[in-house]
Amino acid sequence: MAWVTFDLFSALIDSRAGGTAAFDRIAAGHGWDVAGRDLYDDWDARNKASQKDLPAQPWVTFAEHSRRALDAAYAARGLRADPAEDAAALLATLPDWPLWPDVEAGLAAVARDHRVGILSNVDDELFRRTRAAVLVDDDAVLTSERLRAYKPHPDIYRRAAEAGVDVHVPASARDTRGALEAGLAVVRVTRPGHRVDPAGPQPEHEVEDLTQLPAVLVSVAS
C-alpha cells in the first residue's frame, strides 16, 4: 500500500473559484469597484511569493502570510481597509471553497488500494475547515505547519518522503516542479488555469481526472 498525497488548493479544491467569490463579497462590502477575481489573483501571487521566501525567516503561519499578502495587495491598489480583518473574513469562507467534481470519487477509488493523504501549504486549523478534511485521515495529512516548510522549498518534499510518502499528486507548476526536483514520484492532475513550468522537469505521468489515477498508480507506486 503506497502513501499518495494530494495538493489541497489546486489538485483538490478550486481555490480560485472559492477565493474569487469571497473577494467579491469583501469588495462589495467596502463599496469597491474591483473584481473579486482580480483581488484573488493579486493576493494569491503575493501569498505564494511570501511563502517562497520563508526559509530565511522564522516560522510564519499560512494565516499570517495571507494577511501580509492582502496588506501588500491593498497598498498597491490604493485600497483602504483592515487587511487583518479581511484576511480573517477570506479564510472564514474556506468551508465554501468547492472541490473539483472528480475529487470525492477519485480519492475513494485511490483509497481502495493506497493510503490517501494531503501535502499542502496550510495551517492545521485552516485545513480542517475545508471540504477535503473529511476525505482523509488526520494522520495522513502533512501541512506546512507540521513539516515547518513551504512549497516549493525542497525541505517540505524531503520531509514528506522521510515520513513515508511515495507519490505526490500536484496540479500547479510550482508544486509539480518542486516535487520532481526533490525526487518524489509525481502524477500530475491537469486543472484549468494550471500548467507545467516549461523551464522545469516534466512529469512522466498526468491524468485529466482523479478517477484515472488508480490505473496509473499500478506502475508508479509498485
C-alpha positions in Angstrom: 0.0 0.0 0.0 1.6 3.3 -1.1 1.0 6.6 0.6 -0.3 9.0 -2.0 -0.6 12.7 -1.1 -2.6 15.4 -2.9 -2.1 19.1 -3.1 -5.0 20.9 -1.4 -5.5 24.2 -3.1 -5.1 23.2 -6.7 -5.5 19.4 -7.1 -8.5 19.1 -4.8 -10.0 22.5 -4.3 -10.9 25.1 -6.9 -9.4 27.8 -4.8 -9.7 30.5 -7.5 -13.5 30.0 -7.7 -13.8 29.9 -3.9 -11.5 32.9 -3.3 -13.0 34.9 -6.1 -16.5 34.6 -4.5 -15.1 35.6 -1.2 -13.3 38.7 -2.6 -16.5 39.7 -4.5 -18.3 39.9 -1.1 -15.4 41.7 0.5 -15.2 44.3 -2.3 -19.0 44.8 -2.3 -18.9 45.3 1.5 -16.4 48.1 1.1 -18.2 49.6 -1.9 -15.2 49.0 -4.2 -15.5 48.7 -8.0 -12.9 45.9 -8.1 -13.4 42.4 -9.5 -13.1 39.7 -6.9 -11.1 37.6 -9.4 -8.5 40.4 -9.7 -8.2 40.7 -6.0 -7.8 37.0 -5.6 -5.1 36.7 -8.3 -3.2 39.6 -6.7 -3.5 38.2 -3.2 -2.7 34.7 -4.3 0.5 35.7 -6.1 1.7 37.7 -3.2 0.8 35.0 -0.7 2.9 32.4 -2.7 5.8 34.8 -3.0 5.8 35.3 0.8 5.8 31.6 1.4 8.6 31.1 -1.1 10.8 33.5 0.8 10.2 31.8 4.2 13.4 29.6 4.6 15.4 32.7 5.5 12.8 33.7 8.1 11.4 32.4 11.4 8.3 30.3 11.0 5.2 32.2 9.9 1.7 30.7 9.7 -0.3 30.5 6.5 -2.9 32.8 8.0 -0.1 35.4 8.6 1.2 35.1 5.1 -2.4 35.6 3.9 -2.7 38.8 6.0 0.7 40.2 4.8 -0.2 39.4 1.1 -3.5 41.2 1.4 -1.9 44.2 3.1 0.5 44.4 0.2 -2.3 44.0 -2.4 -4.4 46.7 -0.8 -1.4 49.1 -0.6 -0.5 48.5 -4.3 -4.1 49.3 -5.3 -4.6 52.2 -3.0 -7.5 50.4 -1.2 -8.3 51.4 2.4 -9.4 48.6 4.7 -8.1 46.5 7.6 -6.1 43.6 5.9 -6.2 41.5 9.1 -10.0 41.7 9.3 -10.4 41.0 5.6 -7.9 38.1 5.6 -9.8 36.6 8.5 -13.0 37.0 6.6 -11.4 35.4 3.5 -10.2 32.4 5.4 -13.5 32.0 7.2 -15.0 31.2 3.8 -12.8 28.1 3.3 -15.7 25.7 4.0 -17.4 27.2 0.9 -14.5 26.7 -1.5 -15.6 23.9 -3.9 -13.9 20.6 -4.6 -13.3 19.8 -8.2 -16.1 17.5 -9.4 -13.9 14.3 -9.6 -12.4 14.6 -6.1 -14.7 12.5 -3.9 -14.9 9.6 -6.3 -11.2 9.8 -7.2 -10.0 9.8 -3.6 -12.3 6.9 -2.8 -11.0 4.9 -5.7 -7.4 5.5 -4.7 -8.1 4.7 -1.1 -9.2 1.1 -2.0 -5.5 0.2 -2.5 -3.5 3.0 -1.1 -3.2 5.4 1.8 -4.6 8.8 0.8 -3.2 12.0 2.3 -2.6 15.7 1.9 0.6 17.6 1.3 -0.2 21.3 1.5 0.9 24.8 2.3 -1.7 25.4 5.0 -2.2 25.6 8.8 -3.8 22.6 10.5 -6.8 24.6 11.7 -7.4 26.1 8.3 -7.2 22.7 6.7 -9.9 21.3 9.0 -12.3 24.0 7.6 -12.0 22.7 4.1 -14.3 20.2 2.3 -11.3 17.9 1.8 -10.8 17.4 5.5 -13.5 14.7 5.8 -12.0 12.7 2.9 -8.7 11.8 4.5 -7.4 10.5 7.9 -5.8 13.2 10.1 -2.6 11.1 10.5 -2.1 11.2 6.7 -2.2 15.0 6.5 1.1 16.8 6.1 0.7 20.5 6.4 3.3 23.2 6.2 2.6 23.8 9.9 3.5 20.2 10.7 6.5 20.0 8.4 7.8 23.5 9.1 8.4 24.2 5.4 6.5 25.7 2.5 6.3 24.7 -1.1 8.2 24.9 -3.4 11.2 24.6 -1.0 12.8 21.1 -1.2 12.5 20.6 2.5 8.8 20.1 2.5 9.0 17.3 -0.1 12.0 15.7 1.6 10.3 15.7 4.9 7.2 14.2 3.3 9.3 11.5 1.7 11.0 10.8 5.1 7.6 10.5 6.7 6.8 7.8 4.1 5.1 9.5 1.2 5.5 7.5 -2.0 3.7 9.6 -4.6 2.5 13.2 -4.8 -0.3 14.5 -6.9 0.0 18.2 -7.7 -1.6 20.4 -10.3 0.3 23.7 -10.2 3.5 24.4 -11.9 5.5 25.2 -8.7 4.2 22.2 -6.8 5.0 19.9 -9.8 8.5 21.3 -10.3 9.2 21.3 -6.5 8.2 17.7 -6.0 10.1 16.4 -9.1 13.3 18.4 -8.2 13.1 16.9 -4.7 12.9 13.4 -6.0 9.3 12.5 -5.2 7.3 10.3 -7.6 4.7 12.6 -9.3 1.4 12.0 -11.1 0.1 15.4 -12.1 -3.6 16.1 -12.4 -4.4 18.7 -15.0 -6.7 21.5 -13.8 -8.0 24.6 -15.5 -5.6 27.5 -15.1 -2.6 25.4 -14.2 0.3 24.5 -16.5 3.6 22.8 -16.1 6.7 25.1 -15.9 8.3 24.8 -19.3 11.7 25.6 -17.8 11.5 22.8 -15.2 11.3 19.0 -15.2 8.3 17.5 -16.8 6.1 14.9 -15.1 6.2 11.5 -16.7 2.6 10.8 -15.7 -0.5 13.0 -15.9 -4.3 12.4 -15.5 -7.2 14.5 -16.5 -9.5 13.1 -13.8 -8.6 11.6 -10.4 -10.7 8.6 -11.2 -8.0 7.7 -13.7 -5.3 7.7 -11.0 -5.6 4.1 -9.7 -4.6 2.7 -13.1 -1.6 4.9 -13.3 -0.5 4.1 -9.7 -0.2 0.4 -10.6 3.1 1.2 -12.3 4.2 4.4 -10.4 3.6 3.0 -6.9 4.7 -0.6 -7.5 
